[in-house]
Amino acid sequence: MIEPQAVLAPLSRAAFVLVVTIDDGADAAARTRDLCGDLPGLVRSVGFRDLEAQLSCVVGFGAAAWSRIFDGPKPARLHALPLIRGAKHEAVSTPGDLVFHIRATRPDLCFELATQILSRLDGAAMAVDETQGFRFFDFRDLLGYVDGTENPTGPASVQAALIGSEDPDFEGGSYLVVQKYLHDLAAWNTLSVEQQNNIIGRDKLSNVELDDDAIPSSAHRLLTTIKDADGTEHKIMRDNMPFGSPAKGEFGTYFIGYAARPSVIEQMLRNMFIGDPAGNYDRILDFSRAVTGNLFFVPSKTFLDALGD
């Protein structure tokens, strides 16, 4: 039976996301492959200090890195995240060969596992982004809204996030898009709560959706609801995390989205940045700027275990 990585793990109190690029040469690629094969065991070793902390780590591979590390077929929908440029804002595409999405209820376990991973990759790969996330009050982002409300549960979460028989060589895998957004909180906080609610499409206090007819068509909730021609909605699994540094005046949201089809997330981004229709862009972008963007393929845990063998 194919076992997925911890894509569907519950929302955690702490997270650590590493995006790395692999050095040139066959040795660097081989060392990276070896680490990925050993990763499940490394997670068990670090996590054994507190089993109740539920330490997990998902590893994903970028399109350019896949052919360097693995022989054989490539996941059917794996490609570089395209740059999406609207009239006013753009979703950038930045370097990244691997991502490690580390989660636990304790930040020290996330920190230790990230340290061990980078130690193993020393001389073979370089971290190009490191983000330590935390849960903010009752699962809110730094803009003050509850995040992840629309995540599907049960069998629907499997359908949304995990590849099935449509790509049999990679069944149990997933696609992962990560983006780092920086918020202009000073400007955001000059808005009234009613103005903020209209931008998001929800009531800030209760988290209840506002009626579609009562909010602008540019509301974030409307633009990120993806339906096909017959009206079927396509969901993704979000595990966004707040991050920041008050001393630096840095406040942000790290977008983490898992999907069986990356086209669902890419359509969300096109709607947000270009608009639906064009020009009707997501007004949250007037206060939130995307500074990174990557797309990765997350193979199953069964696939990683076979590397270790």
C-alpha positions in Angstrom: 0.0 0.0 0.0 1.3 3.4 -0.9 1.8 5.7 2.1 1.9 9.5 1.4 4.2 11.9 3.2 2.6 14.0 6.0 0.8 16.2 3.5 -2.5 15.9 5.4 -1.0 16.4 8.8 -3.2 18.7 11.0 -2.3 22.4 11.3 0.6 22.8 13.7 1.7 25.3 16.3 5.2 25.7 14.8 6.7 25.3 11.3 10.1 25.7 9.6 10.3 25.9 5.8 13.7 25.5 4.0 14.1 26.1 0.3 17.5 25.0 -1.0 19.4 24.9 -4.3 21.7 22.0 -5.2 25.3 22.7 -6.1 26.6 21.7 -9.5 28.0 18.2 -10.0 26.9 14.6 -9.7 28.2 14.3 -6.1 26.0 17.0 -4.8 22.9 15.4 -6.5 23.9 12.0 -5.1 24.3 13.4 -1.5 20.9 15.1 -1.8 19.3 11.9 -2.9 20.9 10.0 0.0 19.6 12.5 2.5 16.1 12.3 1.1 16.2 8.5 1.4 17.3 8.9 5.1 14.9 11.6 5.9 12.1 9.4 7.4 14.6 7.9 9.8 16.1 11.4 10.6 12.6 12.6 11.5 12.0 9.6 13.8 15.3 10.2 15.5 14.7 13.9 16.3 11.0 13.4 17.0 11.6 10.6 19.5 12.5 13.2 22.1 8.8 14.1 22.3 6.4 11.9 20.4 3.4 13.9 21.4 4.9 16.9 19.5 4.1 15.2 16.2 7.2 16.2 14.3 6.9 15.7 10.6 8.8 16.8 7.5 7.6 16.9 3.9 10.2 17.1 1.2 9.5 18.3 -2.3 11.5 18.5 -5.5 11.6 21.3 -8.2 11.4 20.6 -11.9 15.1 21.2 -12.6 16.2 19.2 -9.7 14.1 16.1 -10.4 16.1 15.0 -13.5 19.4 15.6 -11.7 18.5 13.4 -8.8 16.3 10.7 -10.3 16.3 8.5 -13.3 13.2 7.4 -15.0 9.9 9.2 -15.6 9.0 12.7 -14.3 5.8 13.5 -12.5 3.2 14.5 -15.2 2.5 18.0 -14.0 5.9 19.0 -12.5 7.1 22.3 -13.9 8.6 25.6 -12.7 6.1 28.0 -11.2 5.4 30.6 -13.9 5.8 34.3 -13.2 2.3 35.8 -13.2 2.3 39.5 -13.9 -0.8 41.6 -13.5 -1.2 45.3 -14.4 -0.3 46.3 -10.8 1.2 43.3 -9.0 3.2 40.1 -9.9 3.6 36.7 -8.4 7.3 36.0 -8.7 9.1 32.8 -9.5 12.3 32.3 -7.5 15.1 29.7 -7.3 14.5 26.5 -5.4 15.4 22.9 -6.0 14.1 21.3 -2.8 11.7 22.3 -0.1 11.5 20.9 3.5 8.3 21.7 5.2 8.8 20.9 8.9 5.9 20.9 11.4 5.5 20.2 15.1 3.8 21.5 18.2 7.3 22.6 19.5 9.5 25.0 17.6 12.7 23.5 19.1 12.1 20.2 17.3 11.5 22.0 14.0 14.7 24.0 14.6 16.7 20.8 15.4 15.5 18.9 12.4 16.3 21.9 10.1 19.8 22.1 11.6 20.3 18.4 11.0 19.1 18.6 7.4 21.4 21.5 6.5 24.3 19.8 8.2 23.8 16.8 6.0 23.6 19.0 2.9 26.7 21.1 3.8 28.9 21.3 0.7 26.1 19.9 -1.5 23.3 22.4 -1.3 22.6 25.9 -0.1 19.6 27.3 1.7 18.1 30.3 -0.3 15.2 30.8 2.0 14.5 30.0 5.7 11.2 30.9 7.3 10.2 30.0 10.9 6.4 30.2 11.2 4.1 30.2 14.3 0.4 30.0 15.0 -1.0 33.4 15.8 -3.8 33.4 18.4 -6.8 31.3 17.2 -5.2 30.3 13.8 -5.3 33.9 12.4 -2.9 35.5 10.1 -1.2 38.8 10.9 -4.0 40.6 9.0 -6.3 39.3 11.7 -8.3 36.7 9.8 -8.6 33.0 10.4 -6.5 31.1 7.8 -7.3 27.6 6.4 -11.0 27.7 7.0 -11.9 26.2 3.7 -9.5 23.2 4.0 -11.4 20.0 3.1 -11.6 17.1 5.6 -11.8 13.3 5.4 -11.9 11.8 1.9 -12.3 15.2 0.3 -8.8 16.2 1.6 -7.3 13.1 -0.1 -9.0 14.0 -3.4 -7.9 17.6 -3.2 -4.2 17.0 -2.2 -3.1 13.5 -3.3 -2.4 12.1 -6.8 -4.4 9.0 -7.7 -4.4 6.7 -10.6 -4.2 9.5 -13.1 -0.4 9.4 -12.7 0.2 5.8 -11.4 4.0 6.1 -11.2 3.5 8.9 -8.6 0.3 7.9 -6.8 0.2 9.2 -3.3 2.3 12.2 -4.2 1.2 15.9 -4.2 2.2 19.2 -5.7 3.3 22.0 -3.3 3.4 25.7 -4.0 5.1 28.0 -1.5 5.1 31.8 -1.5 6.3 34.4 1.0 4.1 37.5 1.3 5.2 40.6 3.2 2.4 42.8 4.6 2.2 46.5 5.0 0.4 46.3 8.3 0.6 50.1 8.9 -1.4 50.7 5.7 -3.7 47.7 6.4 -4.6 49.0 9.9 -5.7 52.4 8.5 -8.7 50.6 6.9 -11.9 50.1 8.8 -13.0 46.6 9.7 -15.8 46.9 7.1 -13.2 47.7 4.4 -11.0 44.8 5.4 -14.0 42.4 5.4 -14.9 43.5 1.9 -11.3 42.8 0.7 -11.2 39.3 2.4 -14.9 38.3 2.0 -15.4 37.3 5.6 -16.4 38.8 8.9 -13.2 39.5 10.8 -14.6 38.6 14.3 -16.8 35.6 13.5 -14.9 34.2 10.4 -18.3 33.8 8.8 -18.5 34.2 5.0 -20.2 37.4 3.8 -22.9 37.0 1.2 -21.5 37.1 -2.3 -23.9 39.8 -3.3 -22.7 42.0 -0.4 -19.0 42.0 -1.3 -17.0 43.2 -4.3 -16.2 40.7 -7.0 -12.5 41.3 -6.2 -12.9 39.8 -2.7 -10.1 37.3 -1.9 -12.6 34.6 -1.0 -14.3 34.8 -4.4 -11.2 35.0 -6.5 -9.6 32.0 -4.8 -12.7 29.8 -5.2 -12.0 27.7 -8.3 -14.9 26.0 -10.1 -14.9 24.1 -13.4 -17.4 24.5 -16.2 -20.0 22.3 -14.5 -19.8 24.2 -11.3 -17.7 21.7 -9.3 -15.4 23.4 -6.9 -11.7 22.3 -6.7 -10.1 22.6 -3.2 -6.6 22.6 -2.0 -5.0 22.0 1.4 -3.5 25.2 2.9 -1.1 25.2 5.8 -0.2 28.9 5.8 1.9 30.3 8.7 2.5 33.8 10.0 6.1 34.9 10.4 7.9 38.1 11.1 10.3 40.3 13.0 8.9 43.2 14.9 12.4 44.8 15.2 12.8 44.7 11.4 9.2 45.8 10.8 8.7 42.6 8.9 5.2 40.9 9.0 4.1 38.2 6.7 2.3 35.1 5.7 4.0 32.1 4.2 1.6 30.5 1.8 1.8 26.7 1.7 -0.6 25.0 -0.6 -0.8 21.3 -1.5 -2.9 20.1 -4.5 -3.3 17.0 -6.6 -3.2 19.4 -9.6 -1.0 22.5 -9.5 -3.2 24.1 -12.1 -5.8 24.8 -9.3 -3.3 26.9 -7.3 -2.0 28.6 -10.5 -5.6 29.6 -11.4 -6.0 31.1 -8.0 -2.9 33.1 -8.5 -4.0 34.3 -12.0 -7.3 35.4 -10.5 -5.5 37.2 -7.7 -2.8 39.0 -9.7 -4.3 39.4 -13.1 -8.0 39.5 -12.1 -11.2 37.8 -13.1 -11.9 39.4 -15.4 -8.5 41.1 -16.1 -8.1 44.1 -14.0 -10.4 42.9 -11.2 -7.4 41.8 -9.1 -7.3 40.8 -5.4 -7.1 44.1 -3.4 -5.3 42.2 -0.6 -2.3 42.6 -2.9 -2.3 46.3 -2.3 -1.1 45.4 1.2 0.7 42.1 0.7 3.7 41.6 -1.7 4.9 38.2 -2.9 8.7 38.0 -2.6 9.2 34.3 -3.3 7.4 31.6 -5.3 8.1 28.0 -6.1 6.4 24.8 -7.2 7.6 21.4 -6.1 6.5 17.7 -6.4 6.1 15.8 -3.2 6.6 12.1 -3.7 5.0 9.5 -1.4 6.7 8.3 1.7 6.9 4.9 0.0 9.0 6.5 -2.7 11.4 7.9 -0.1 11.6 4.7 1.8 12.7 2.9 -1.5 15.5 5.5 -1.8 16.7 4.5 1.7 16.6 0.8 0.8 
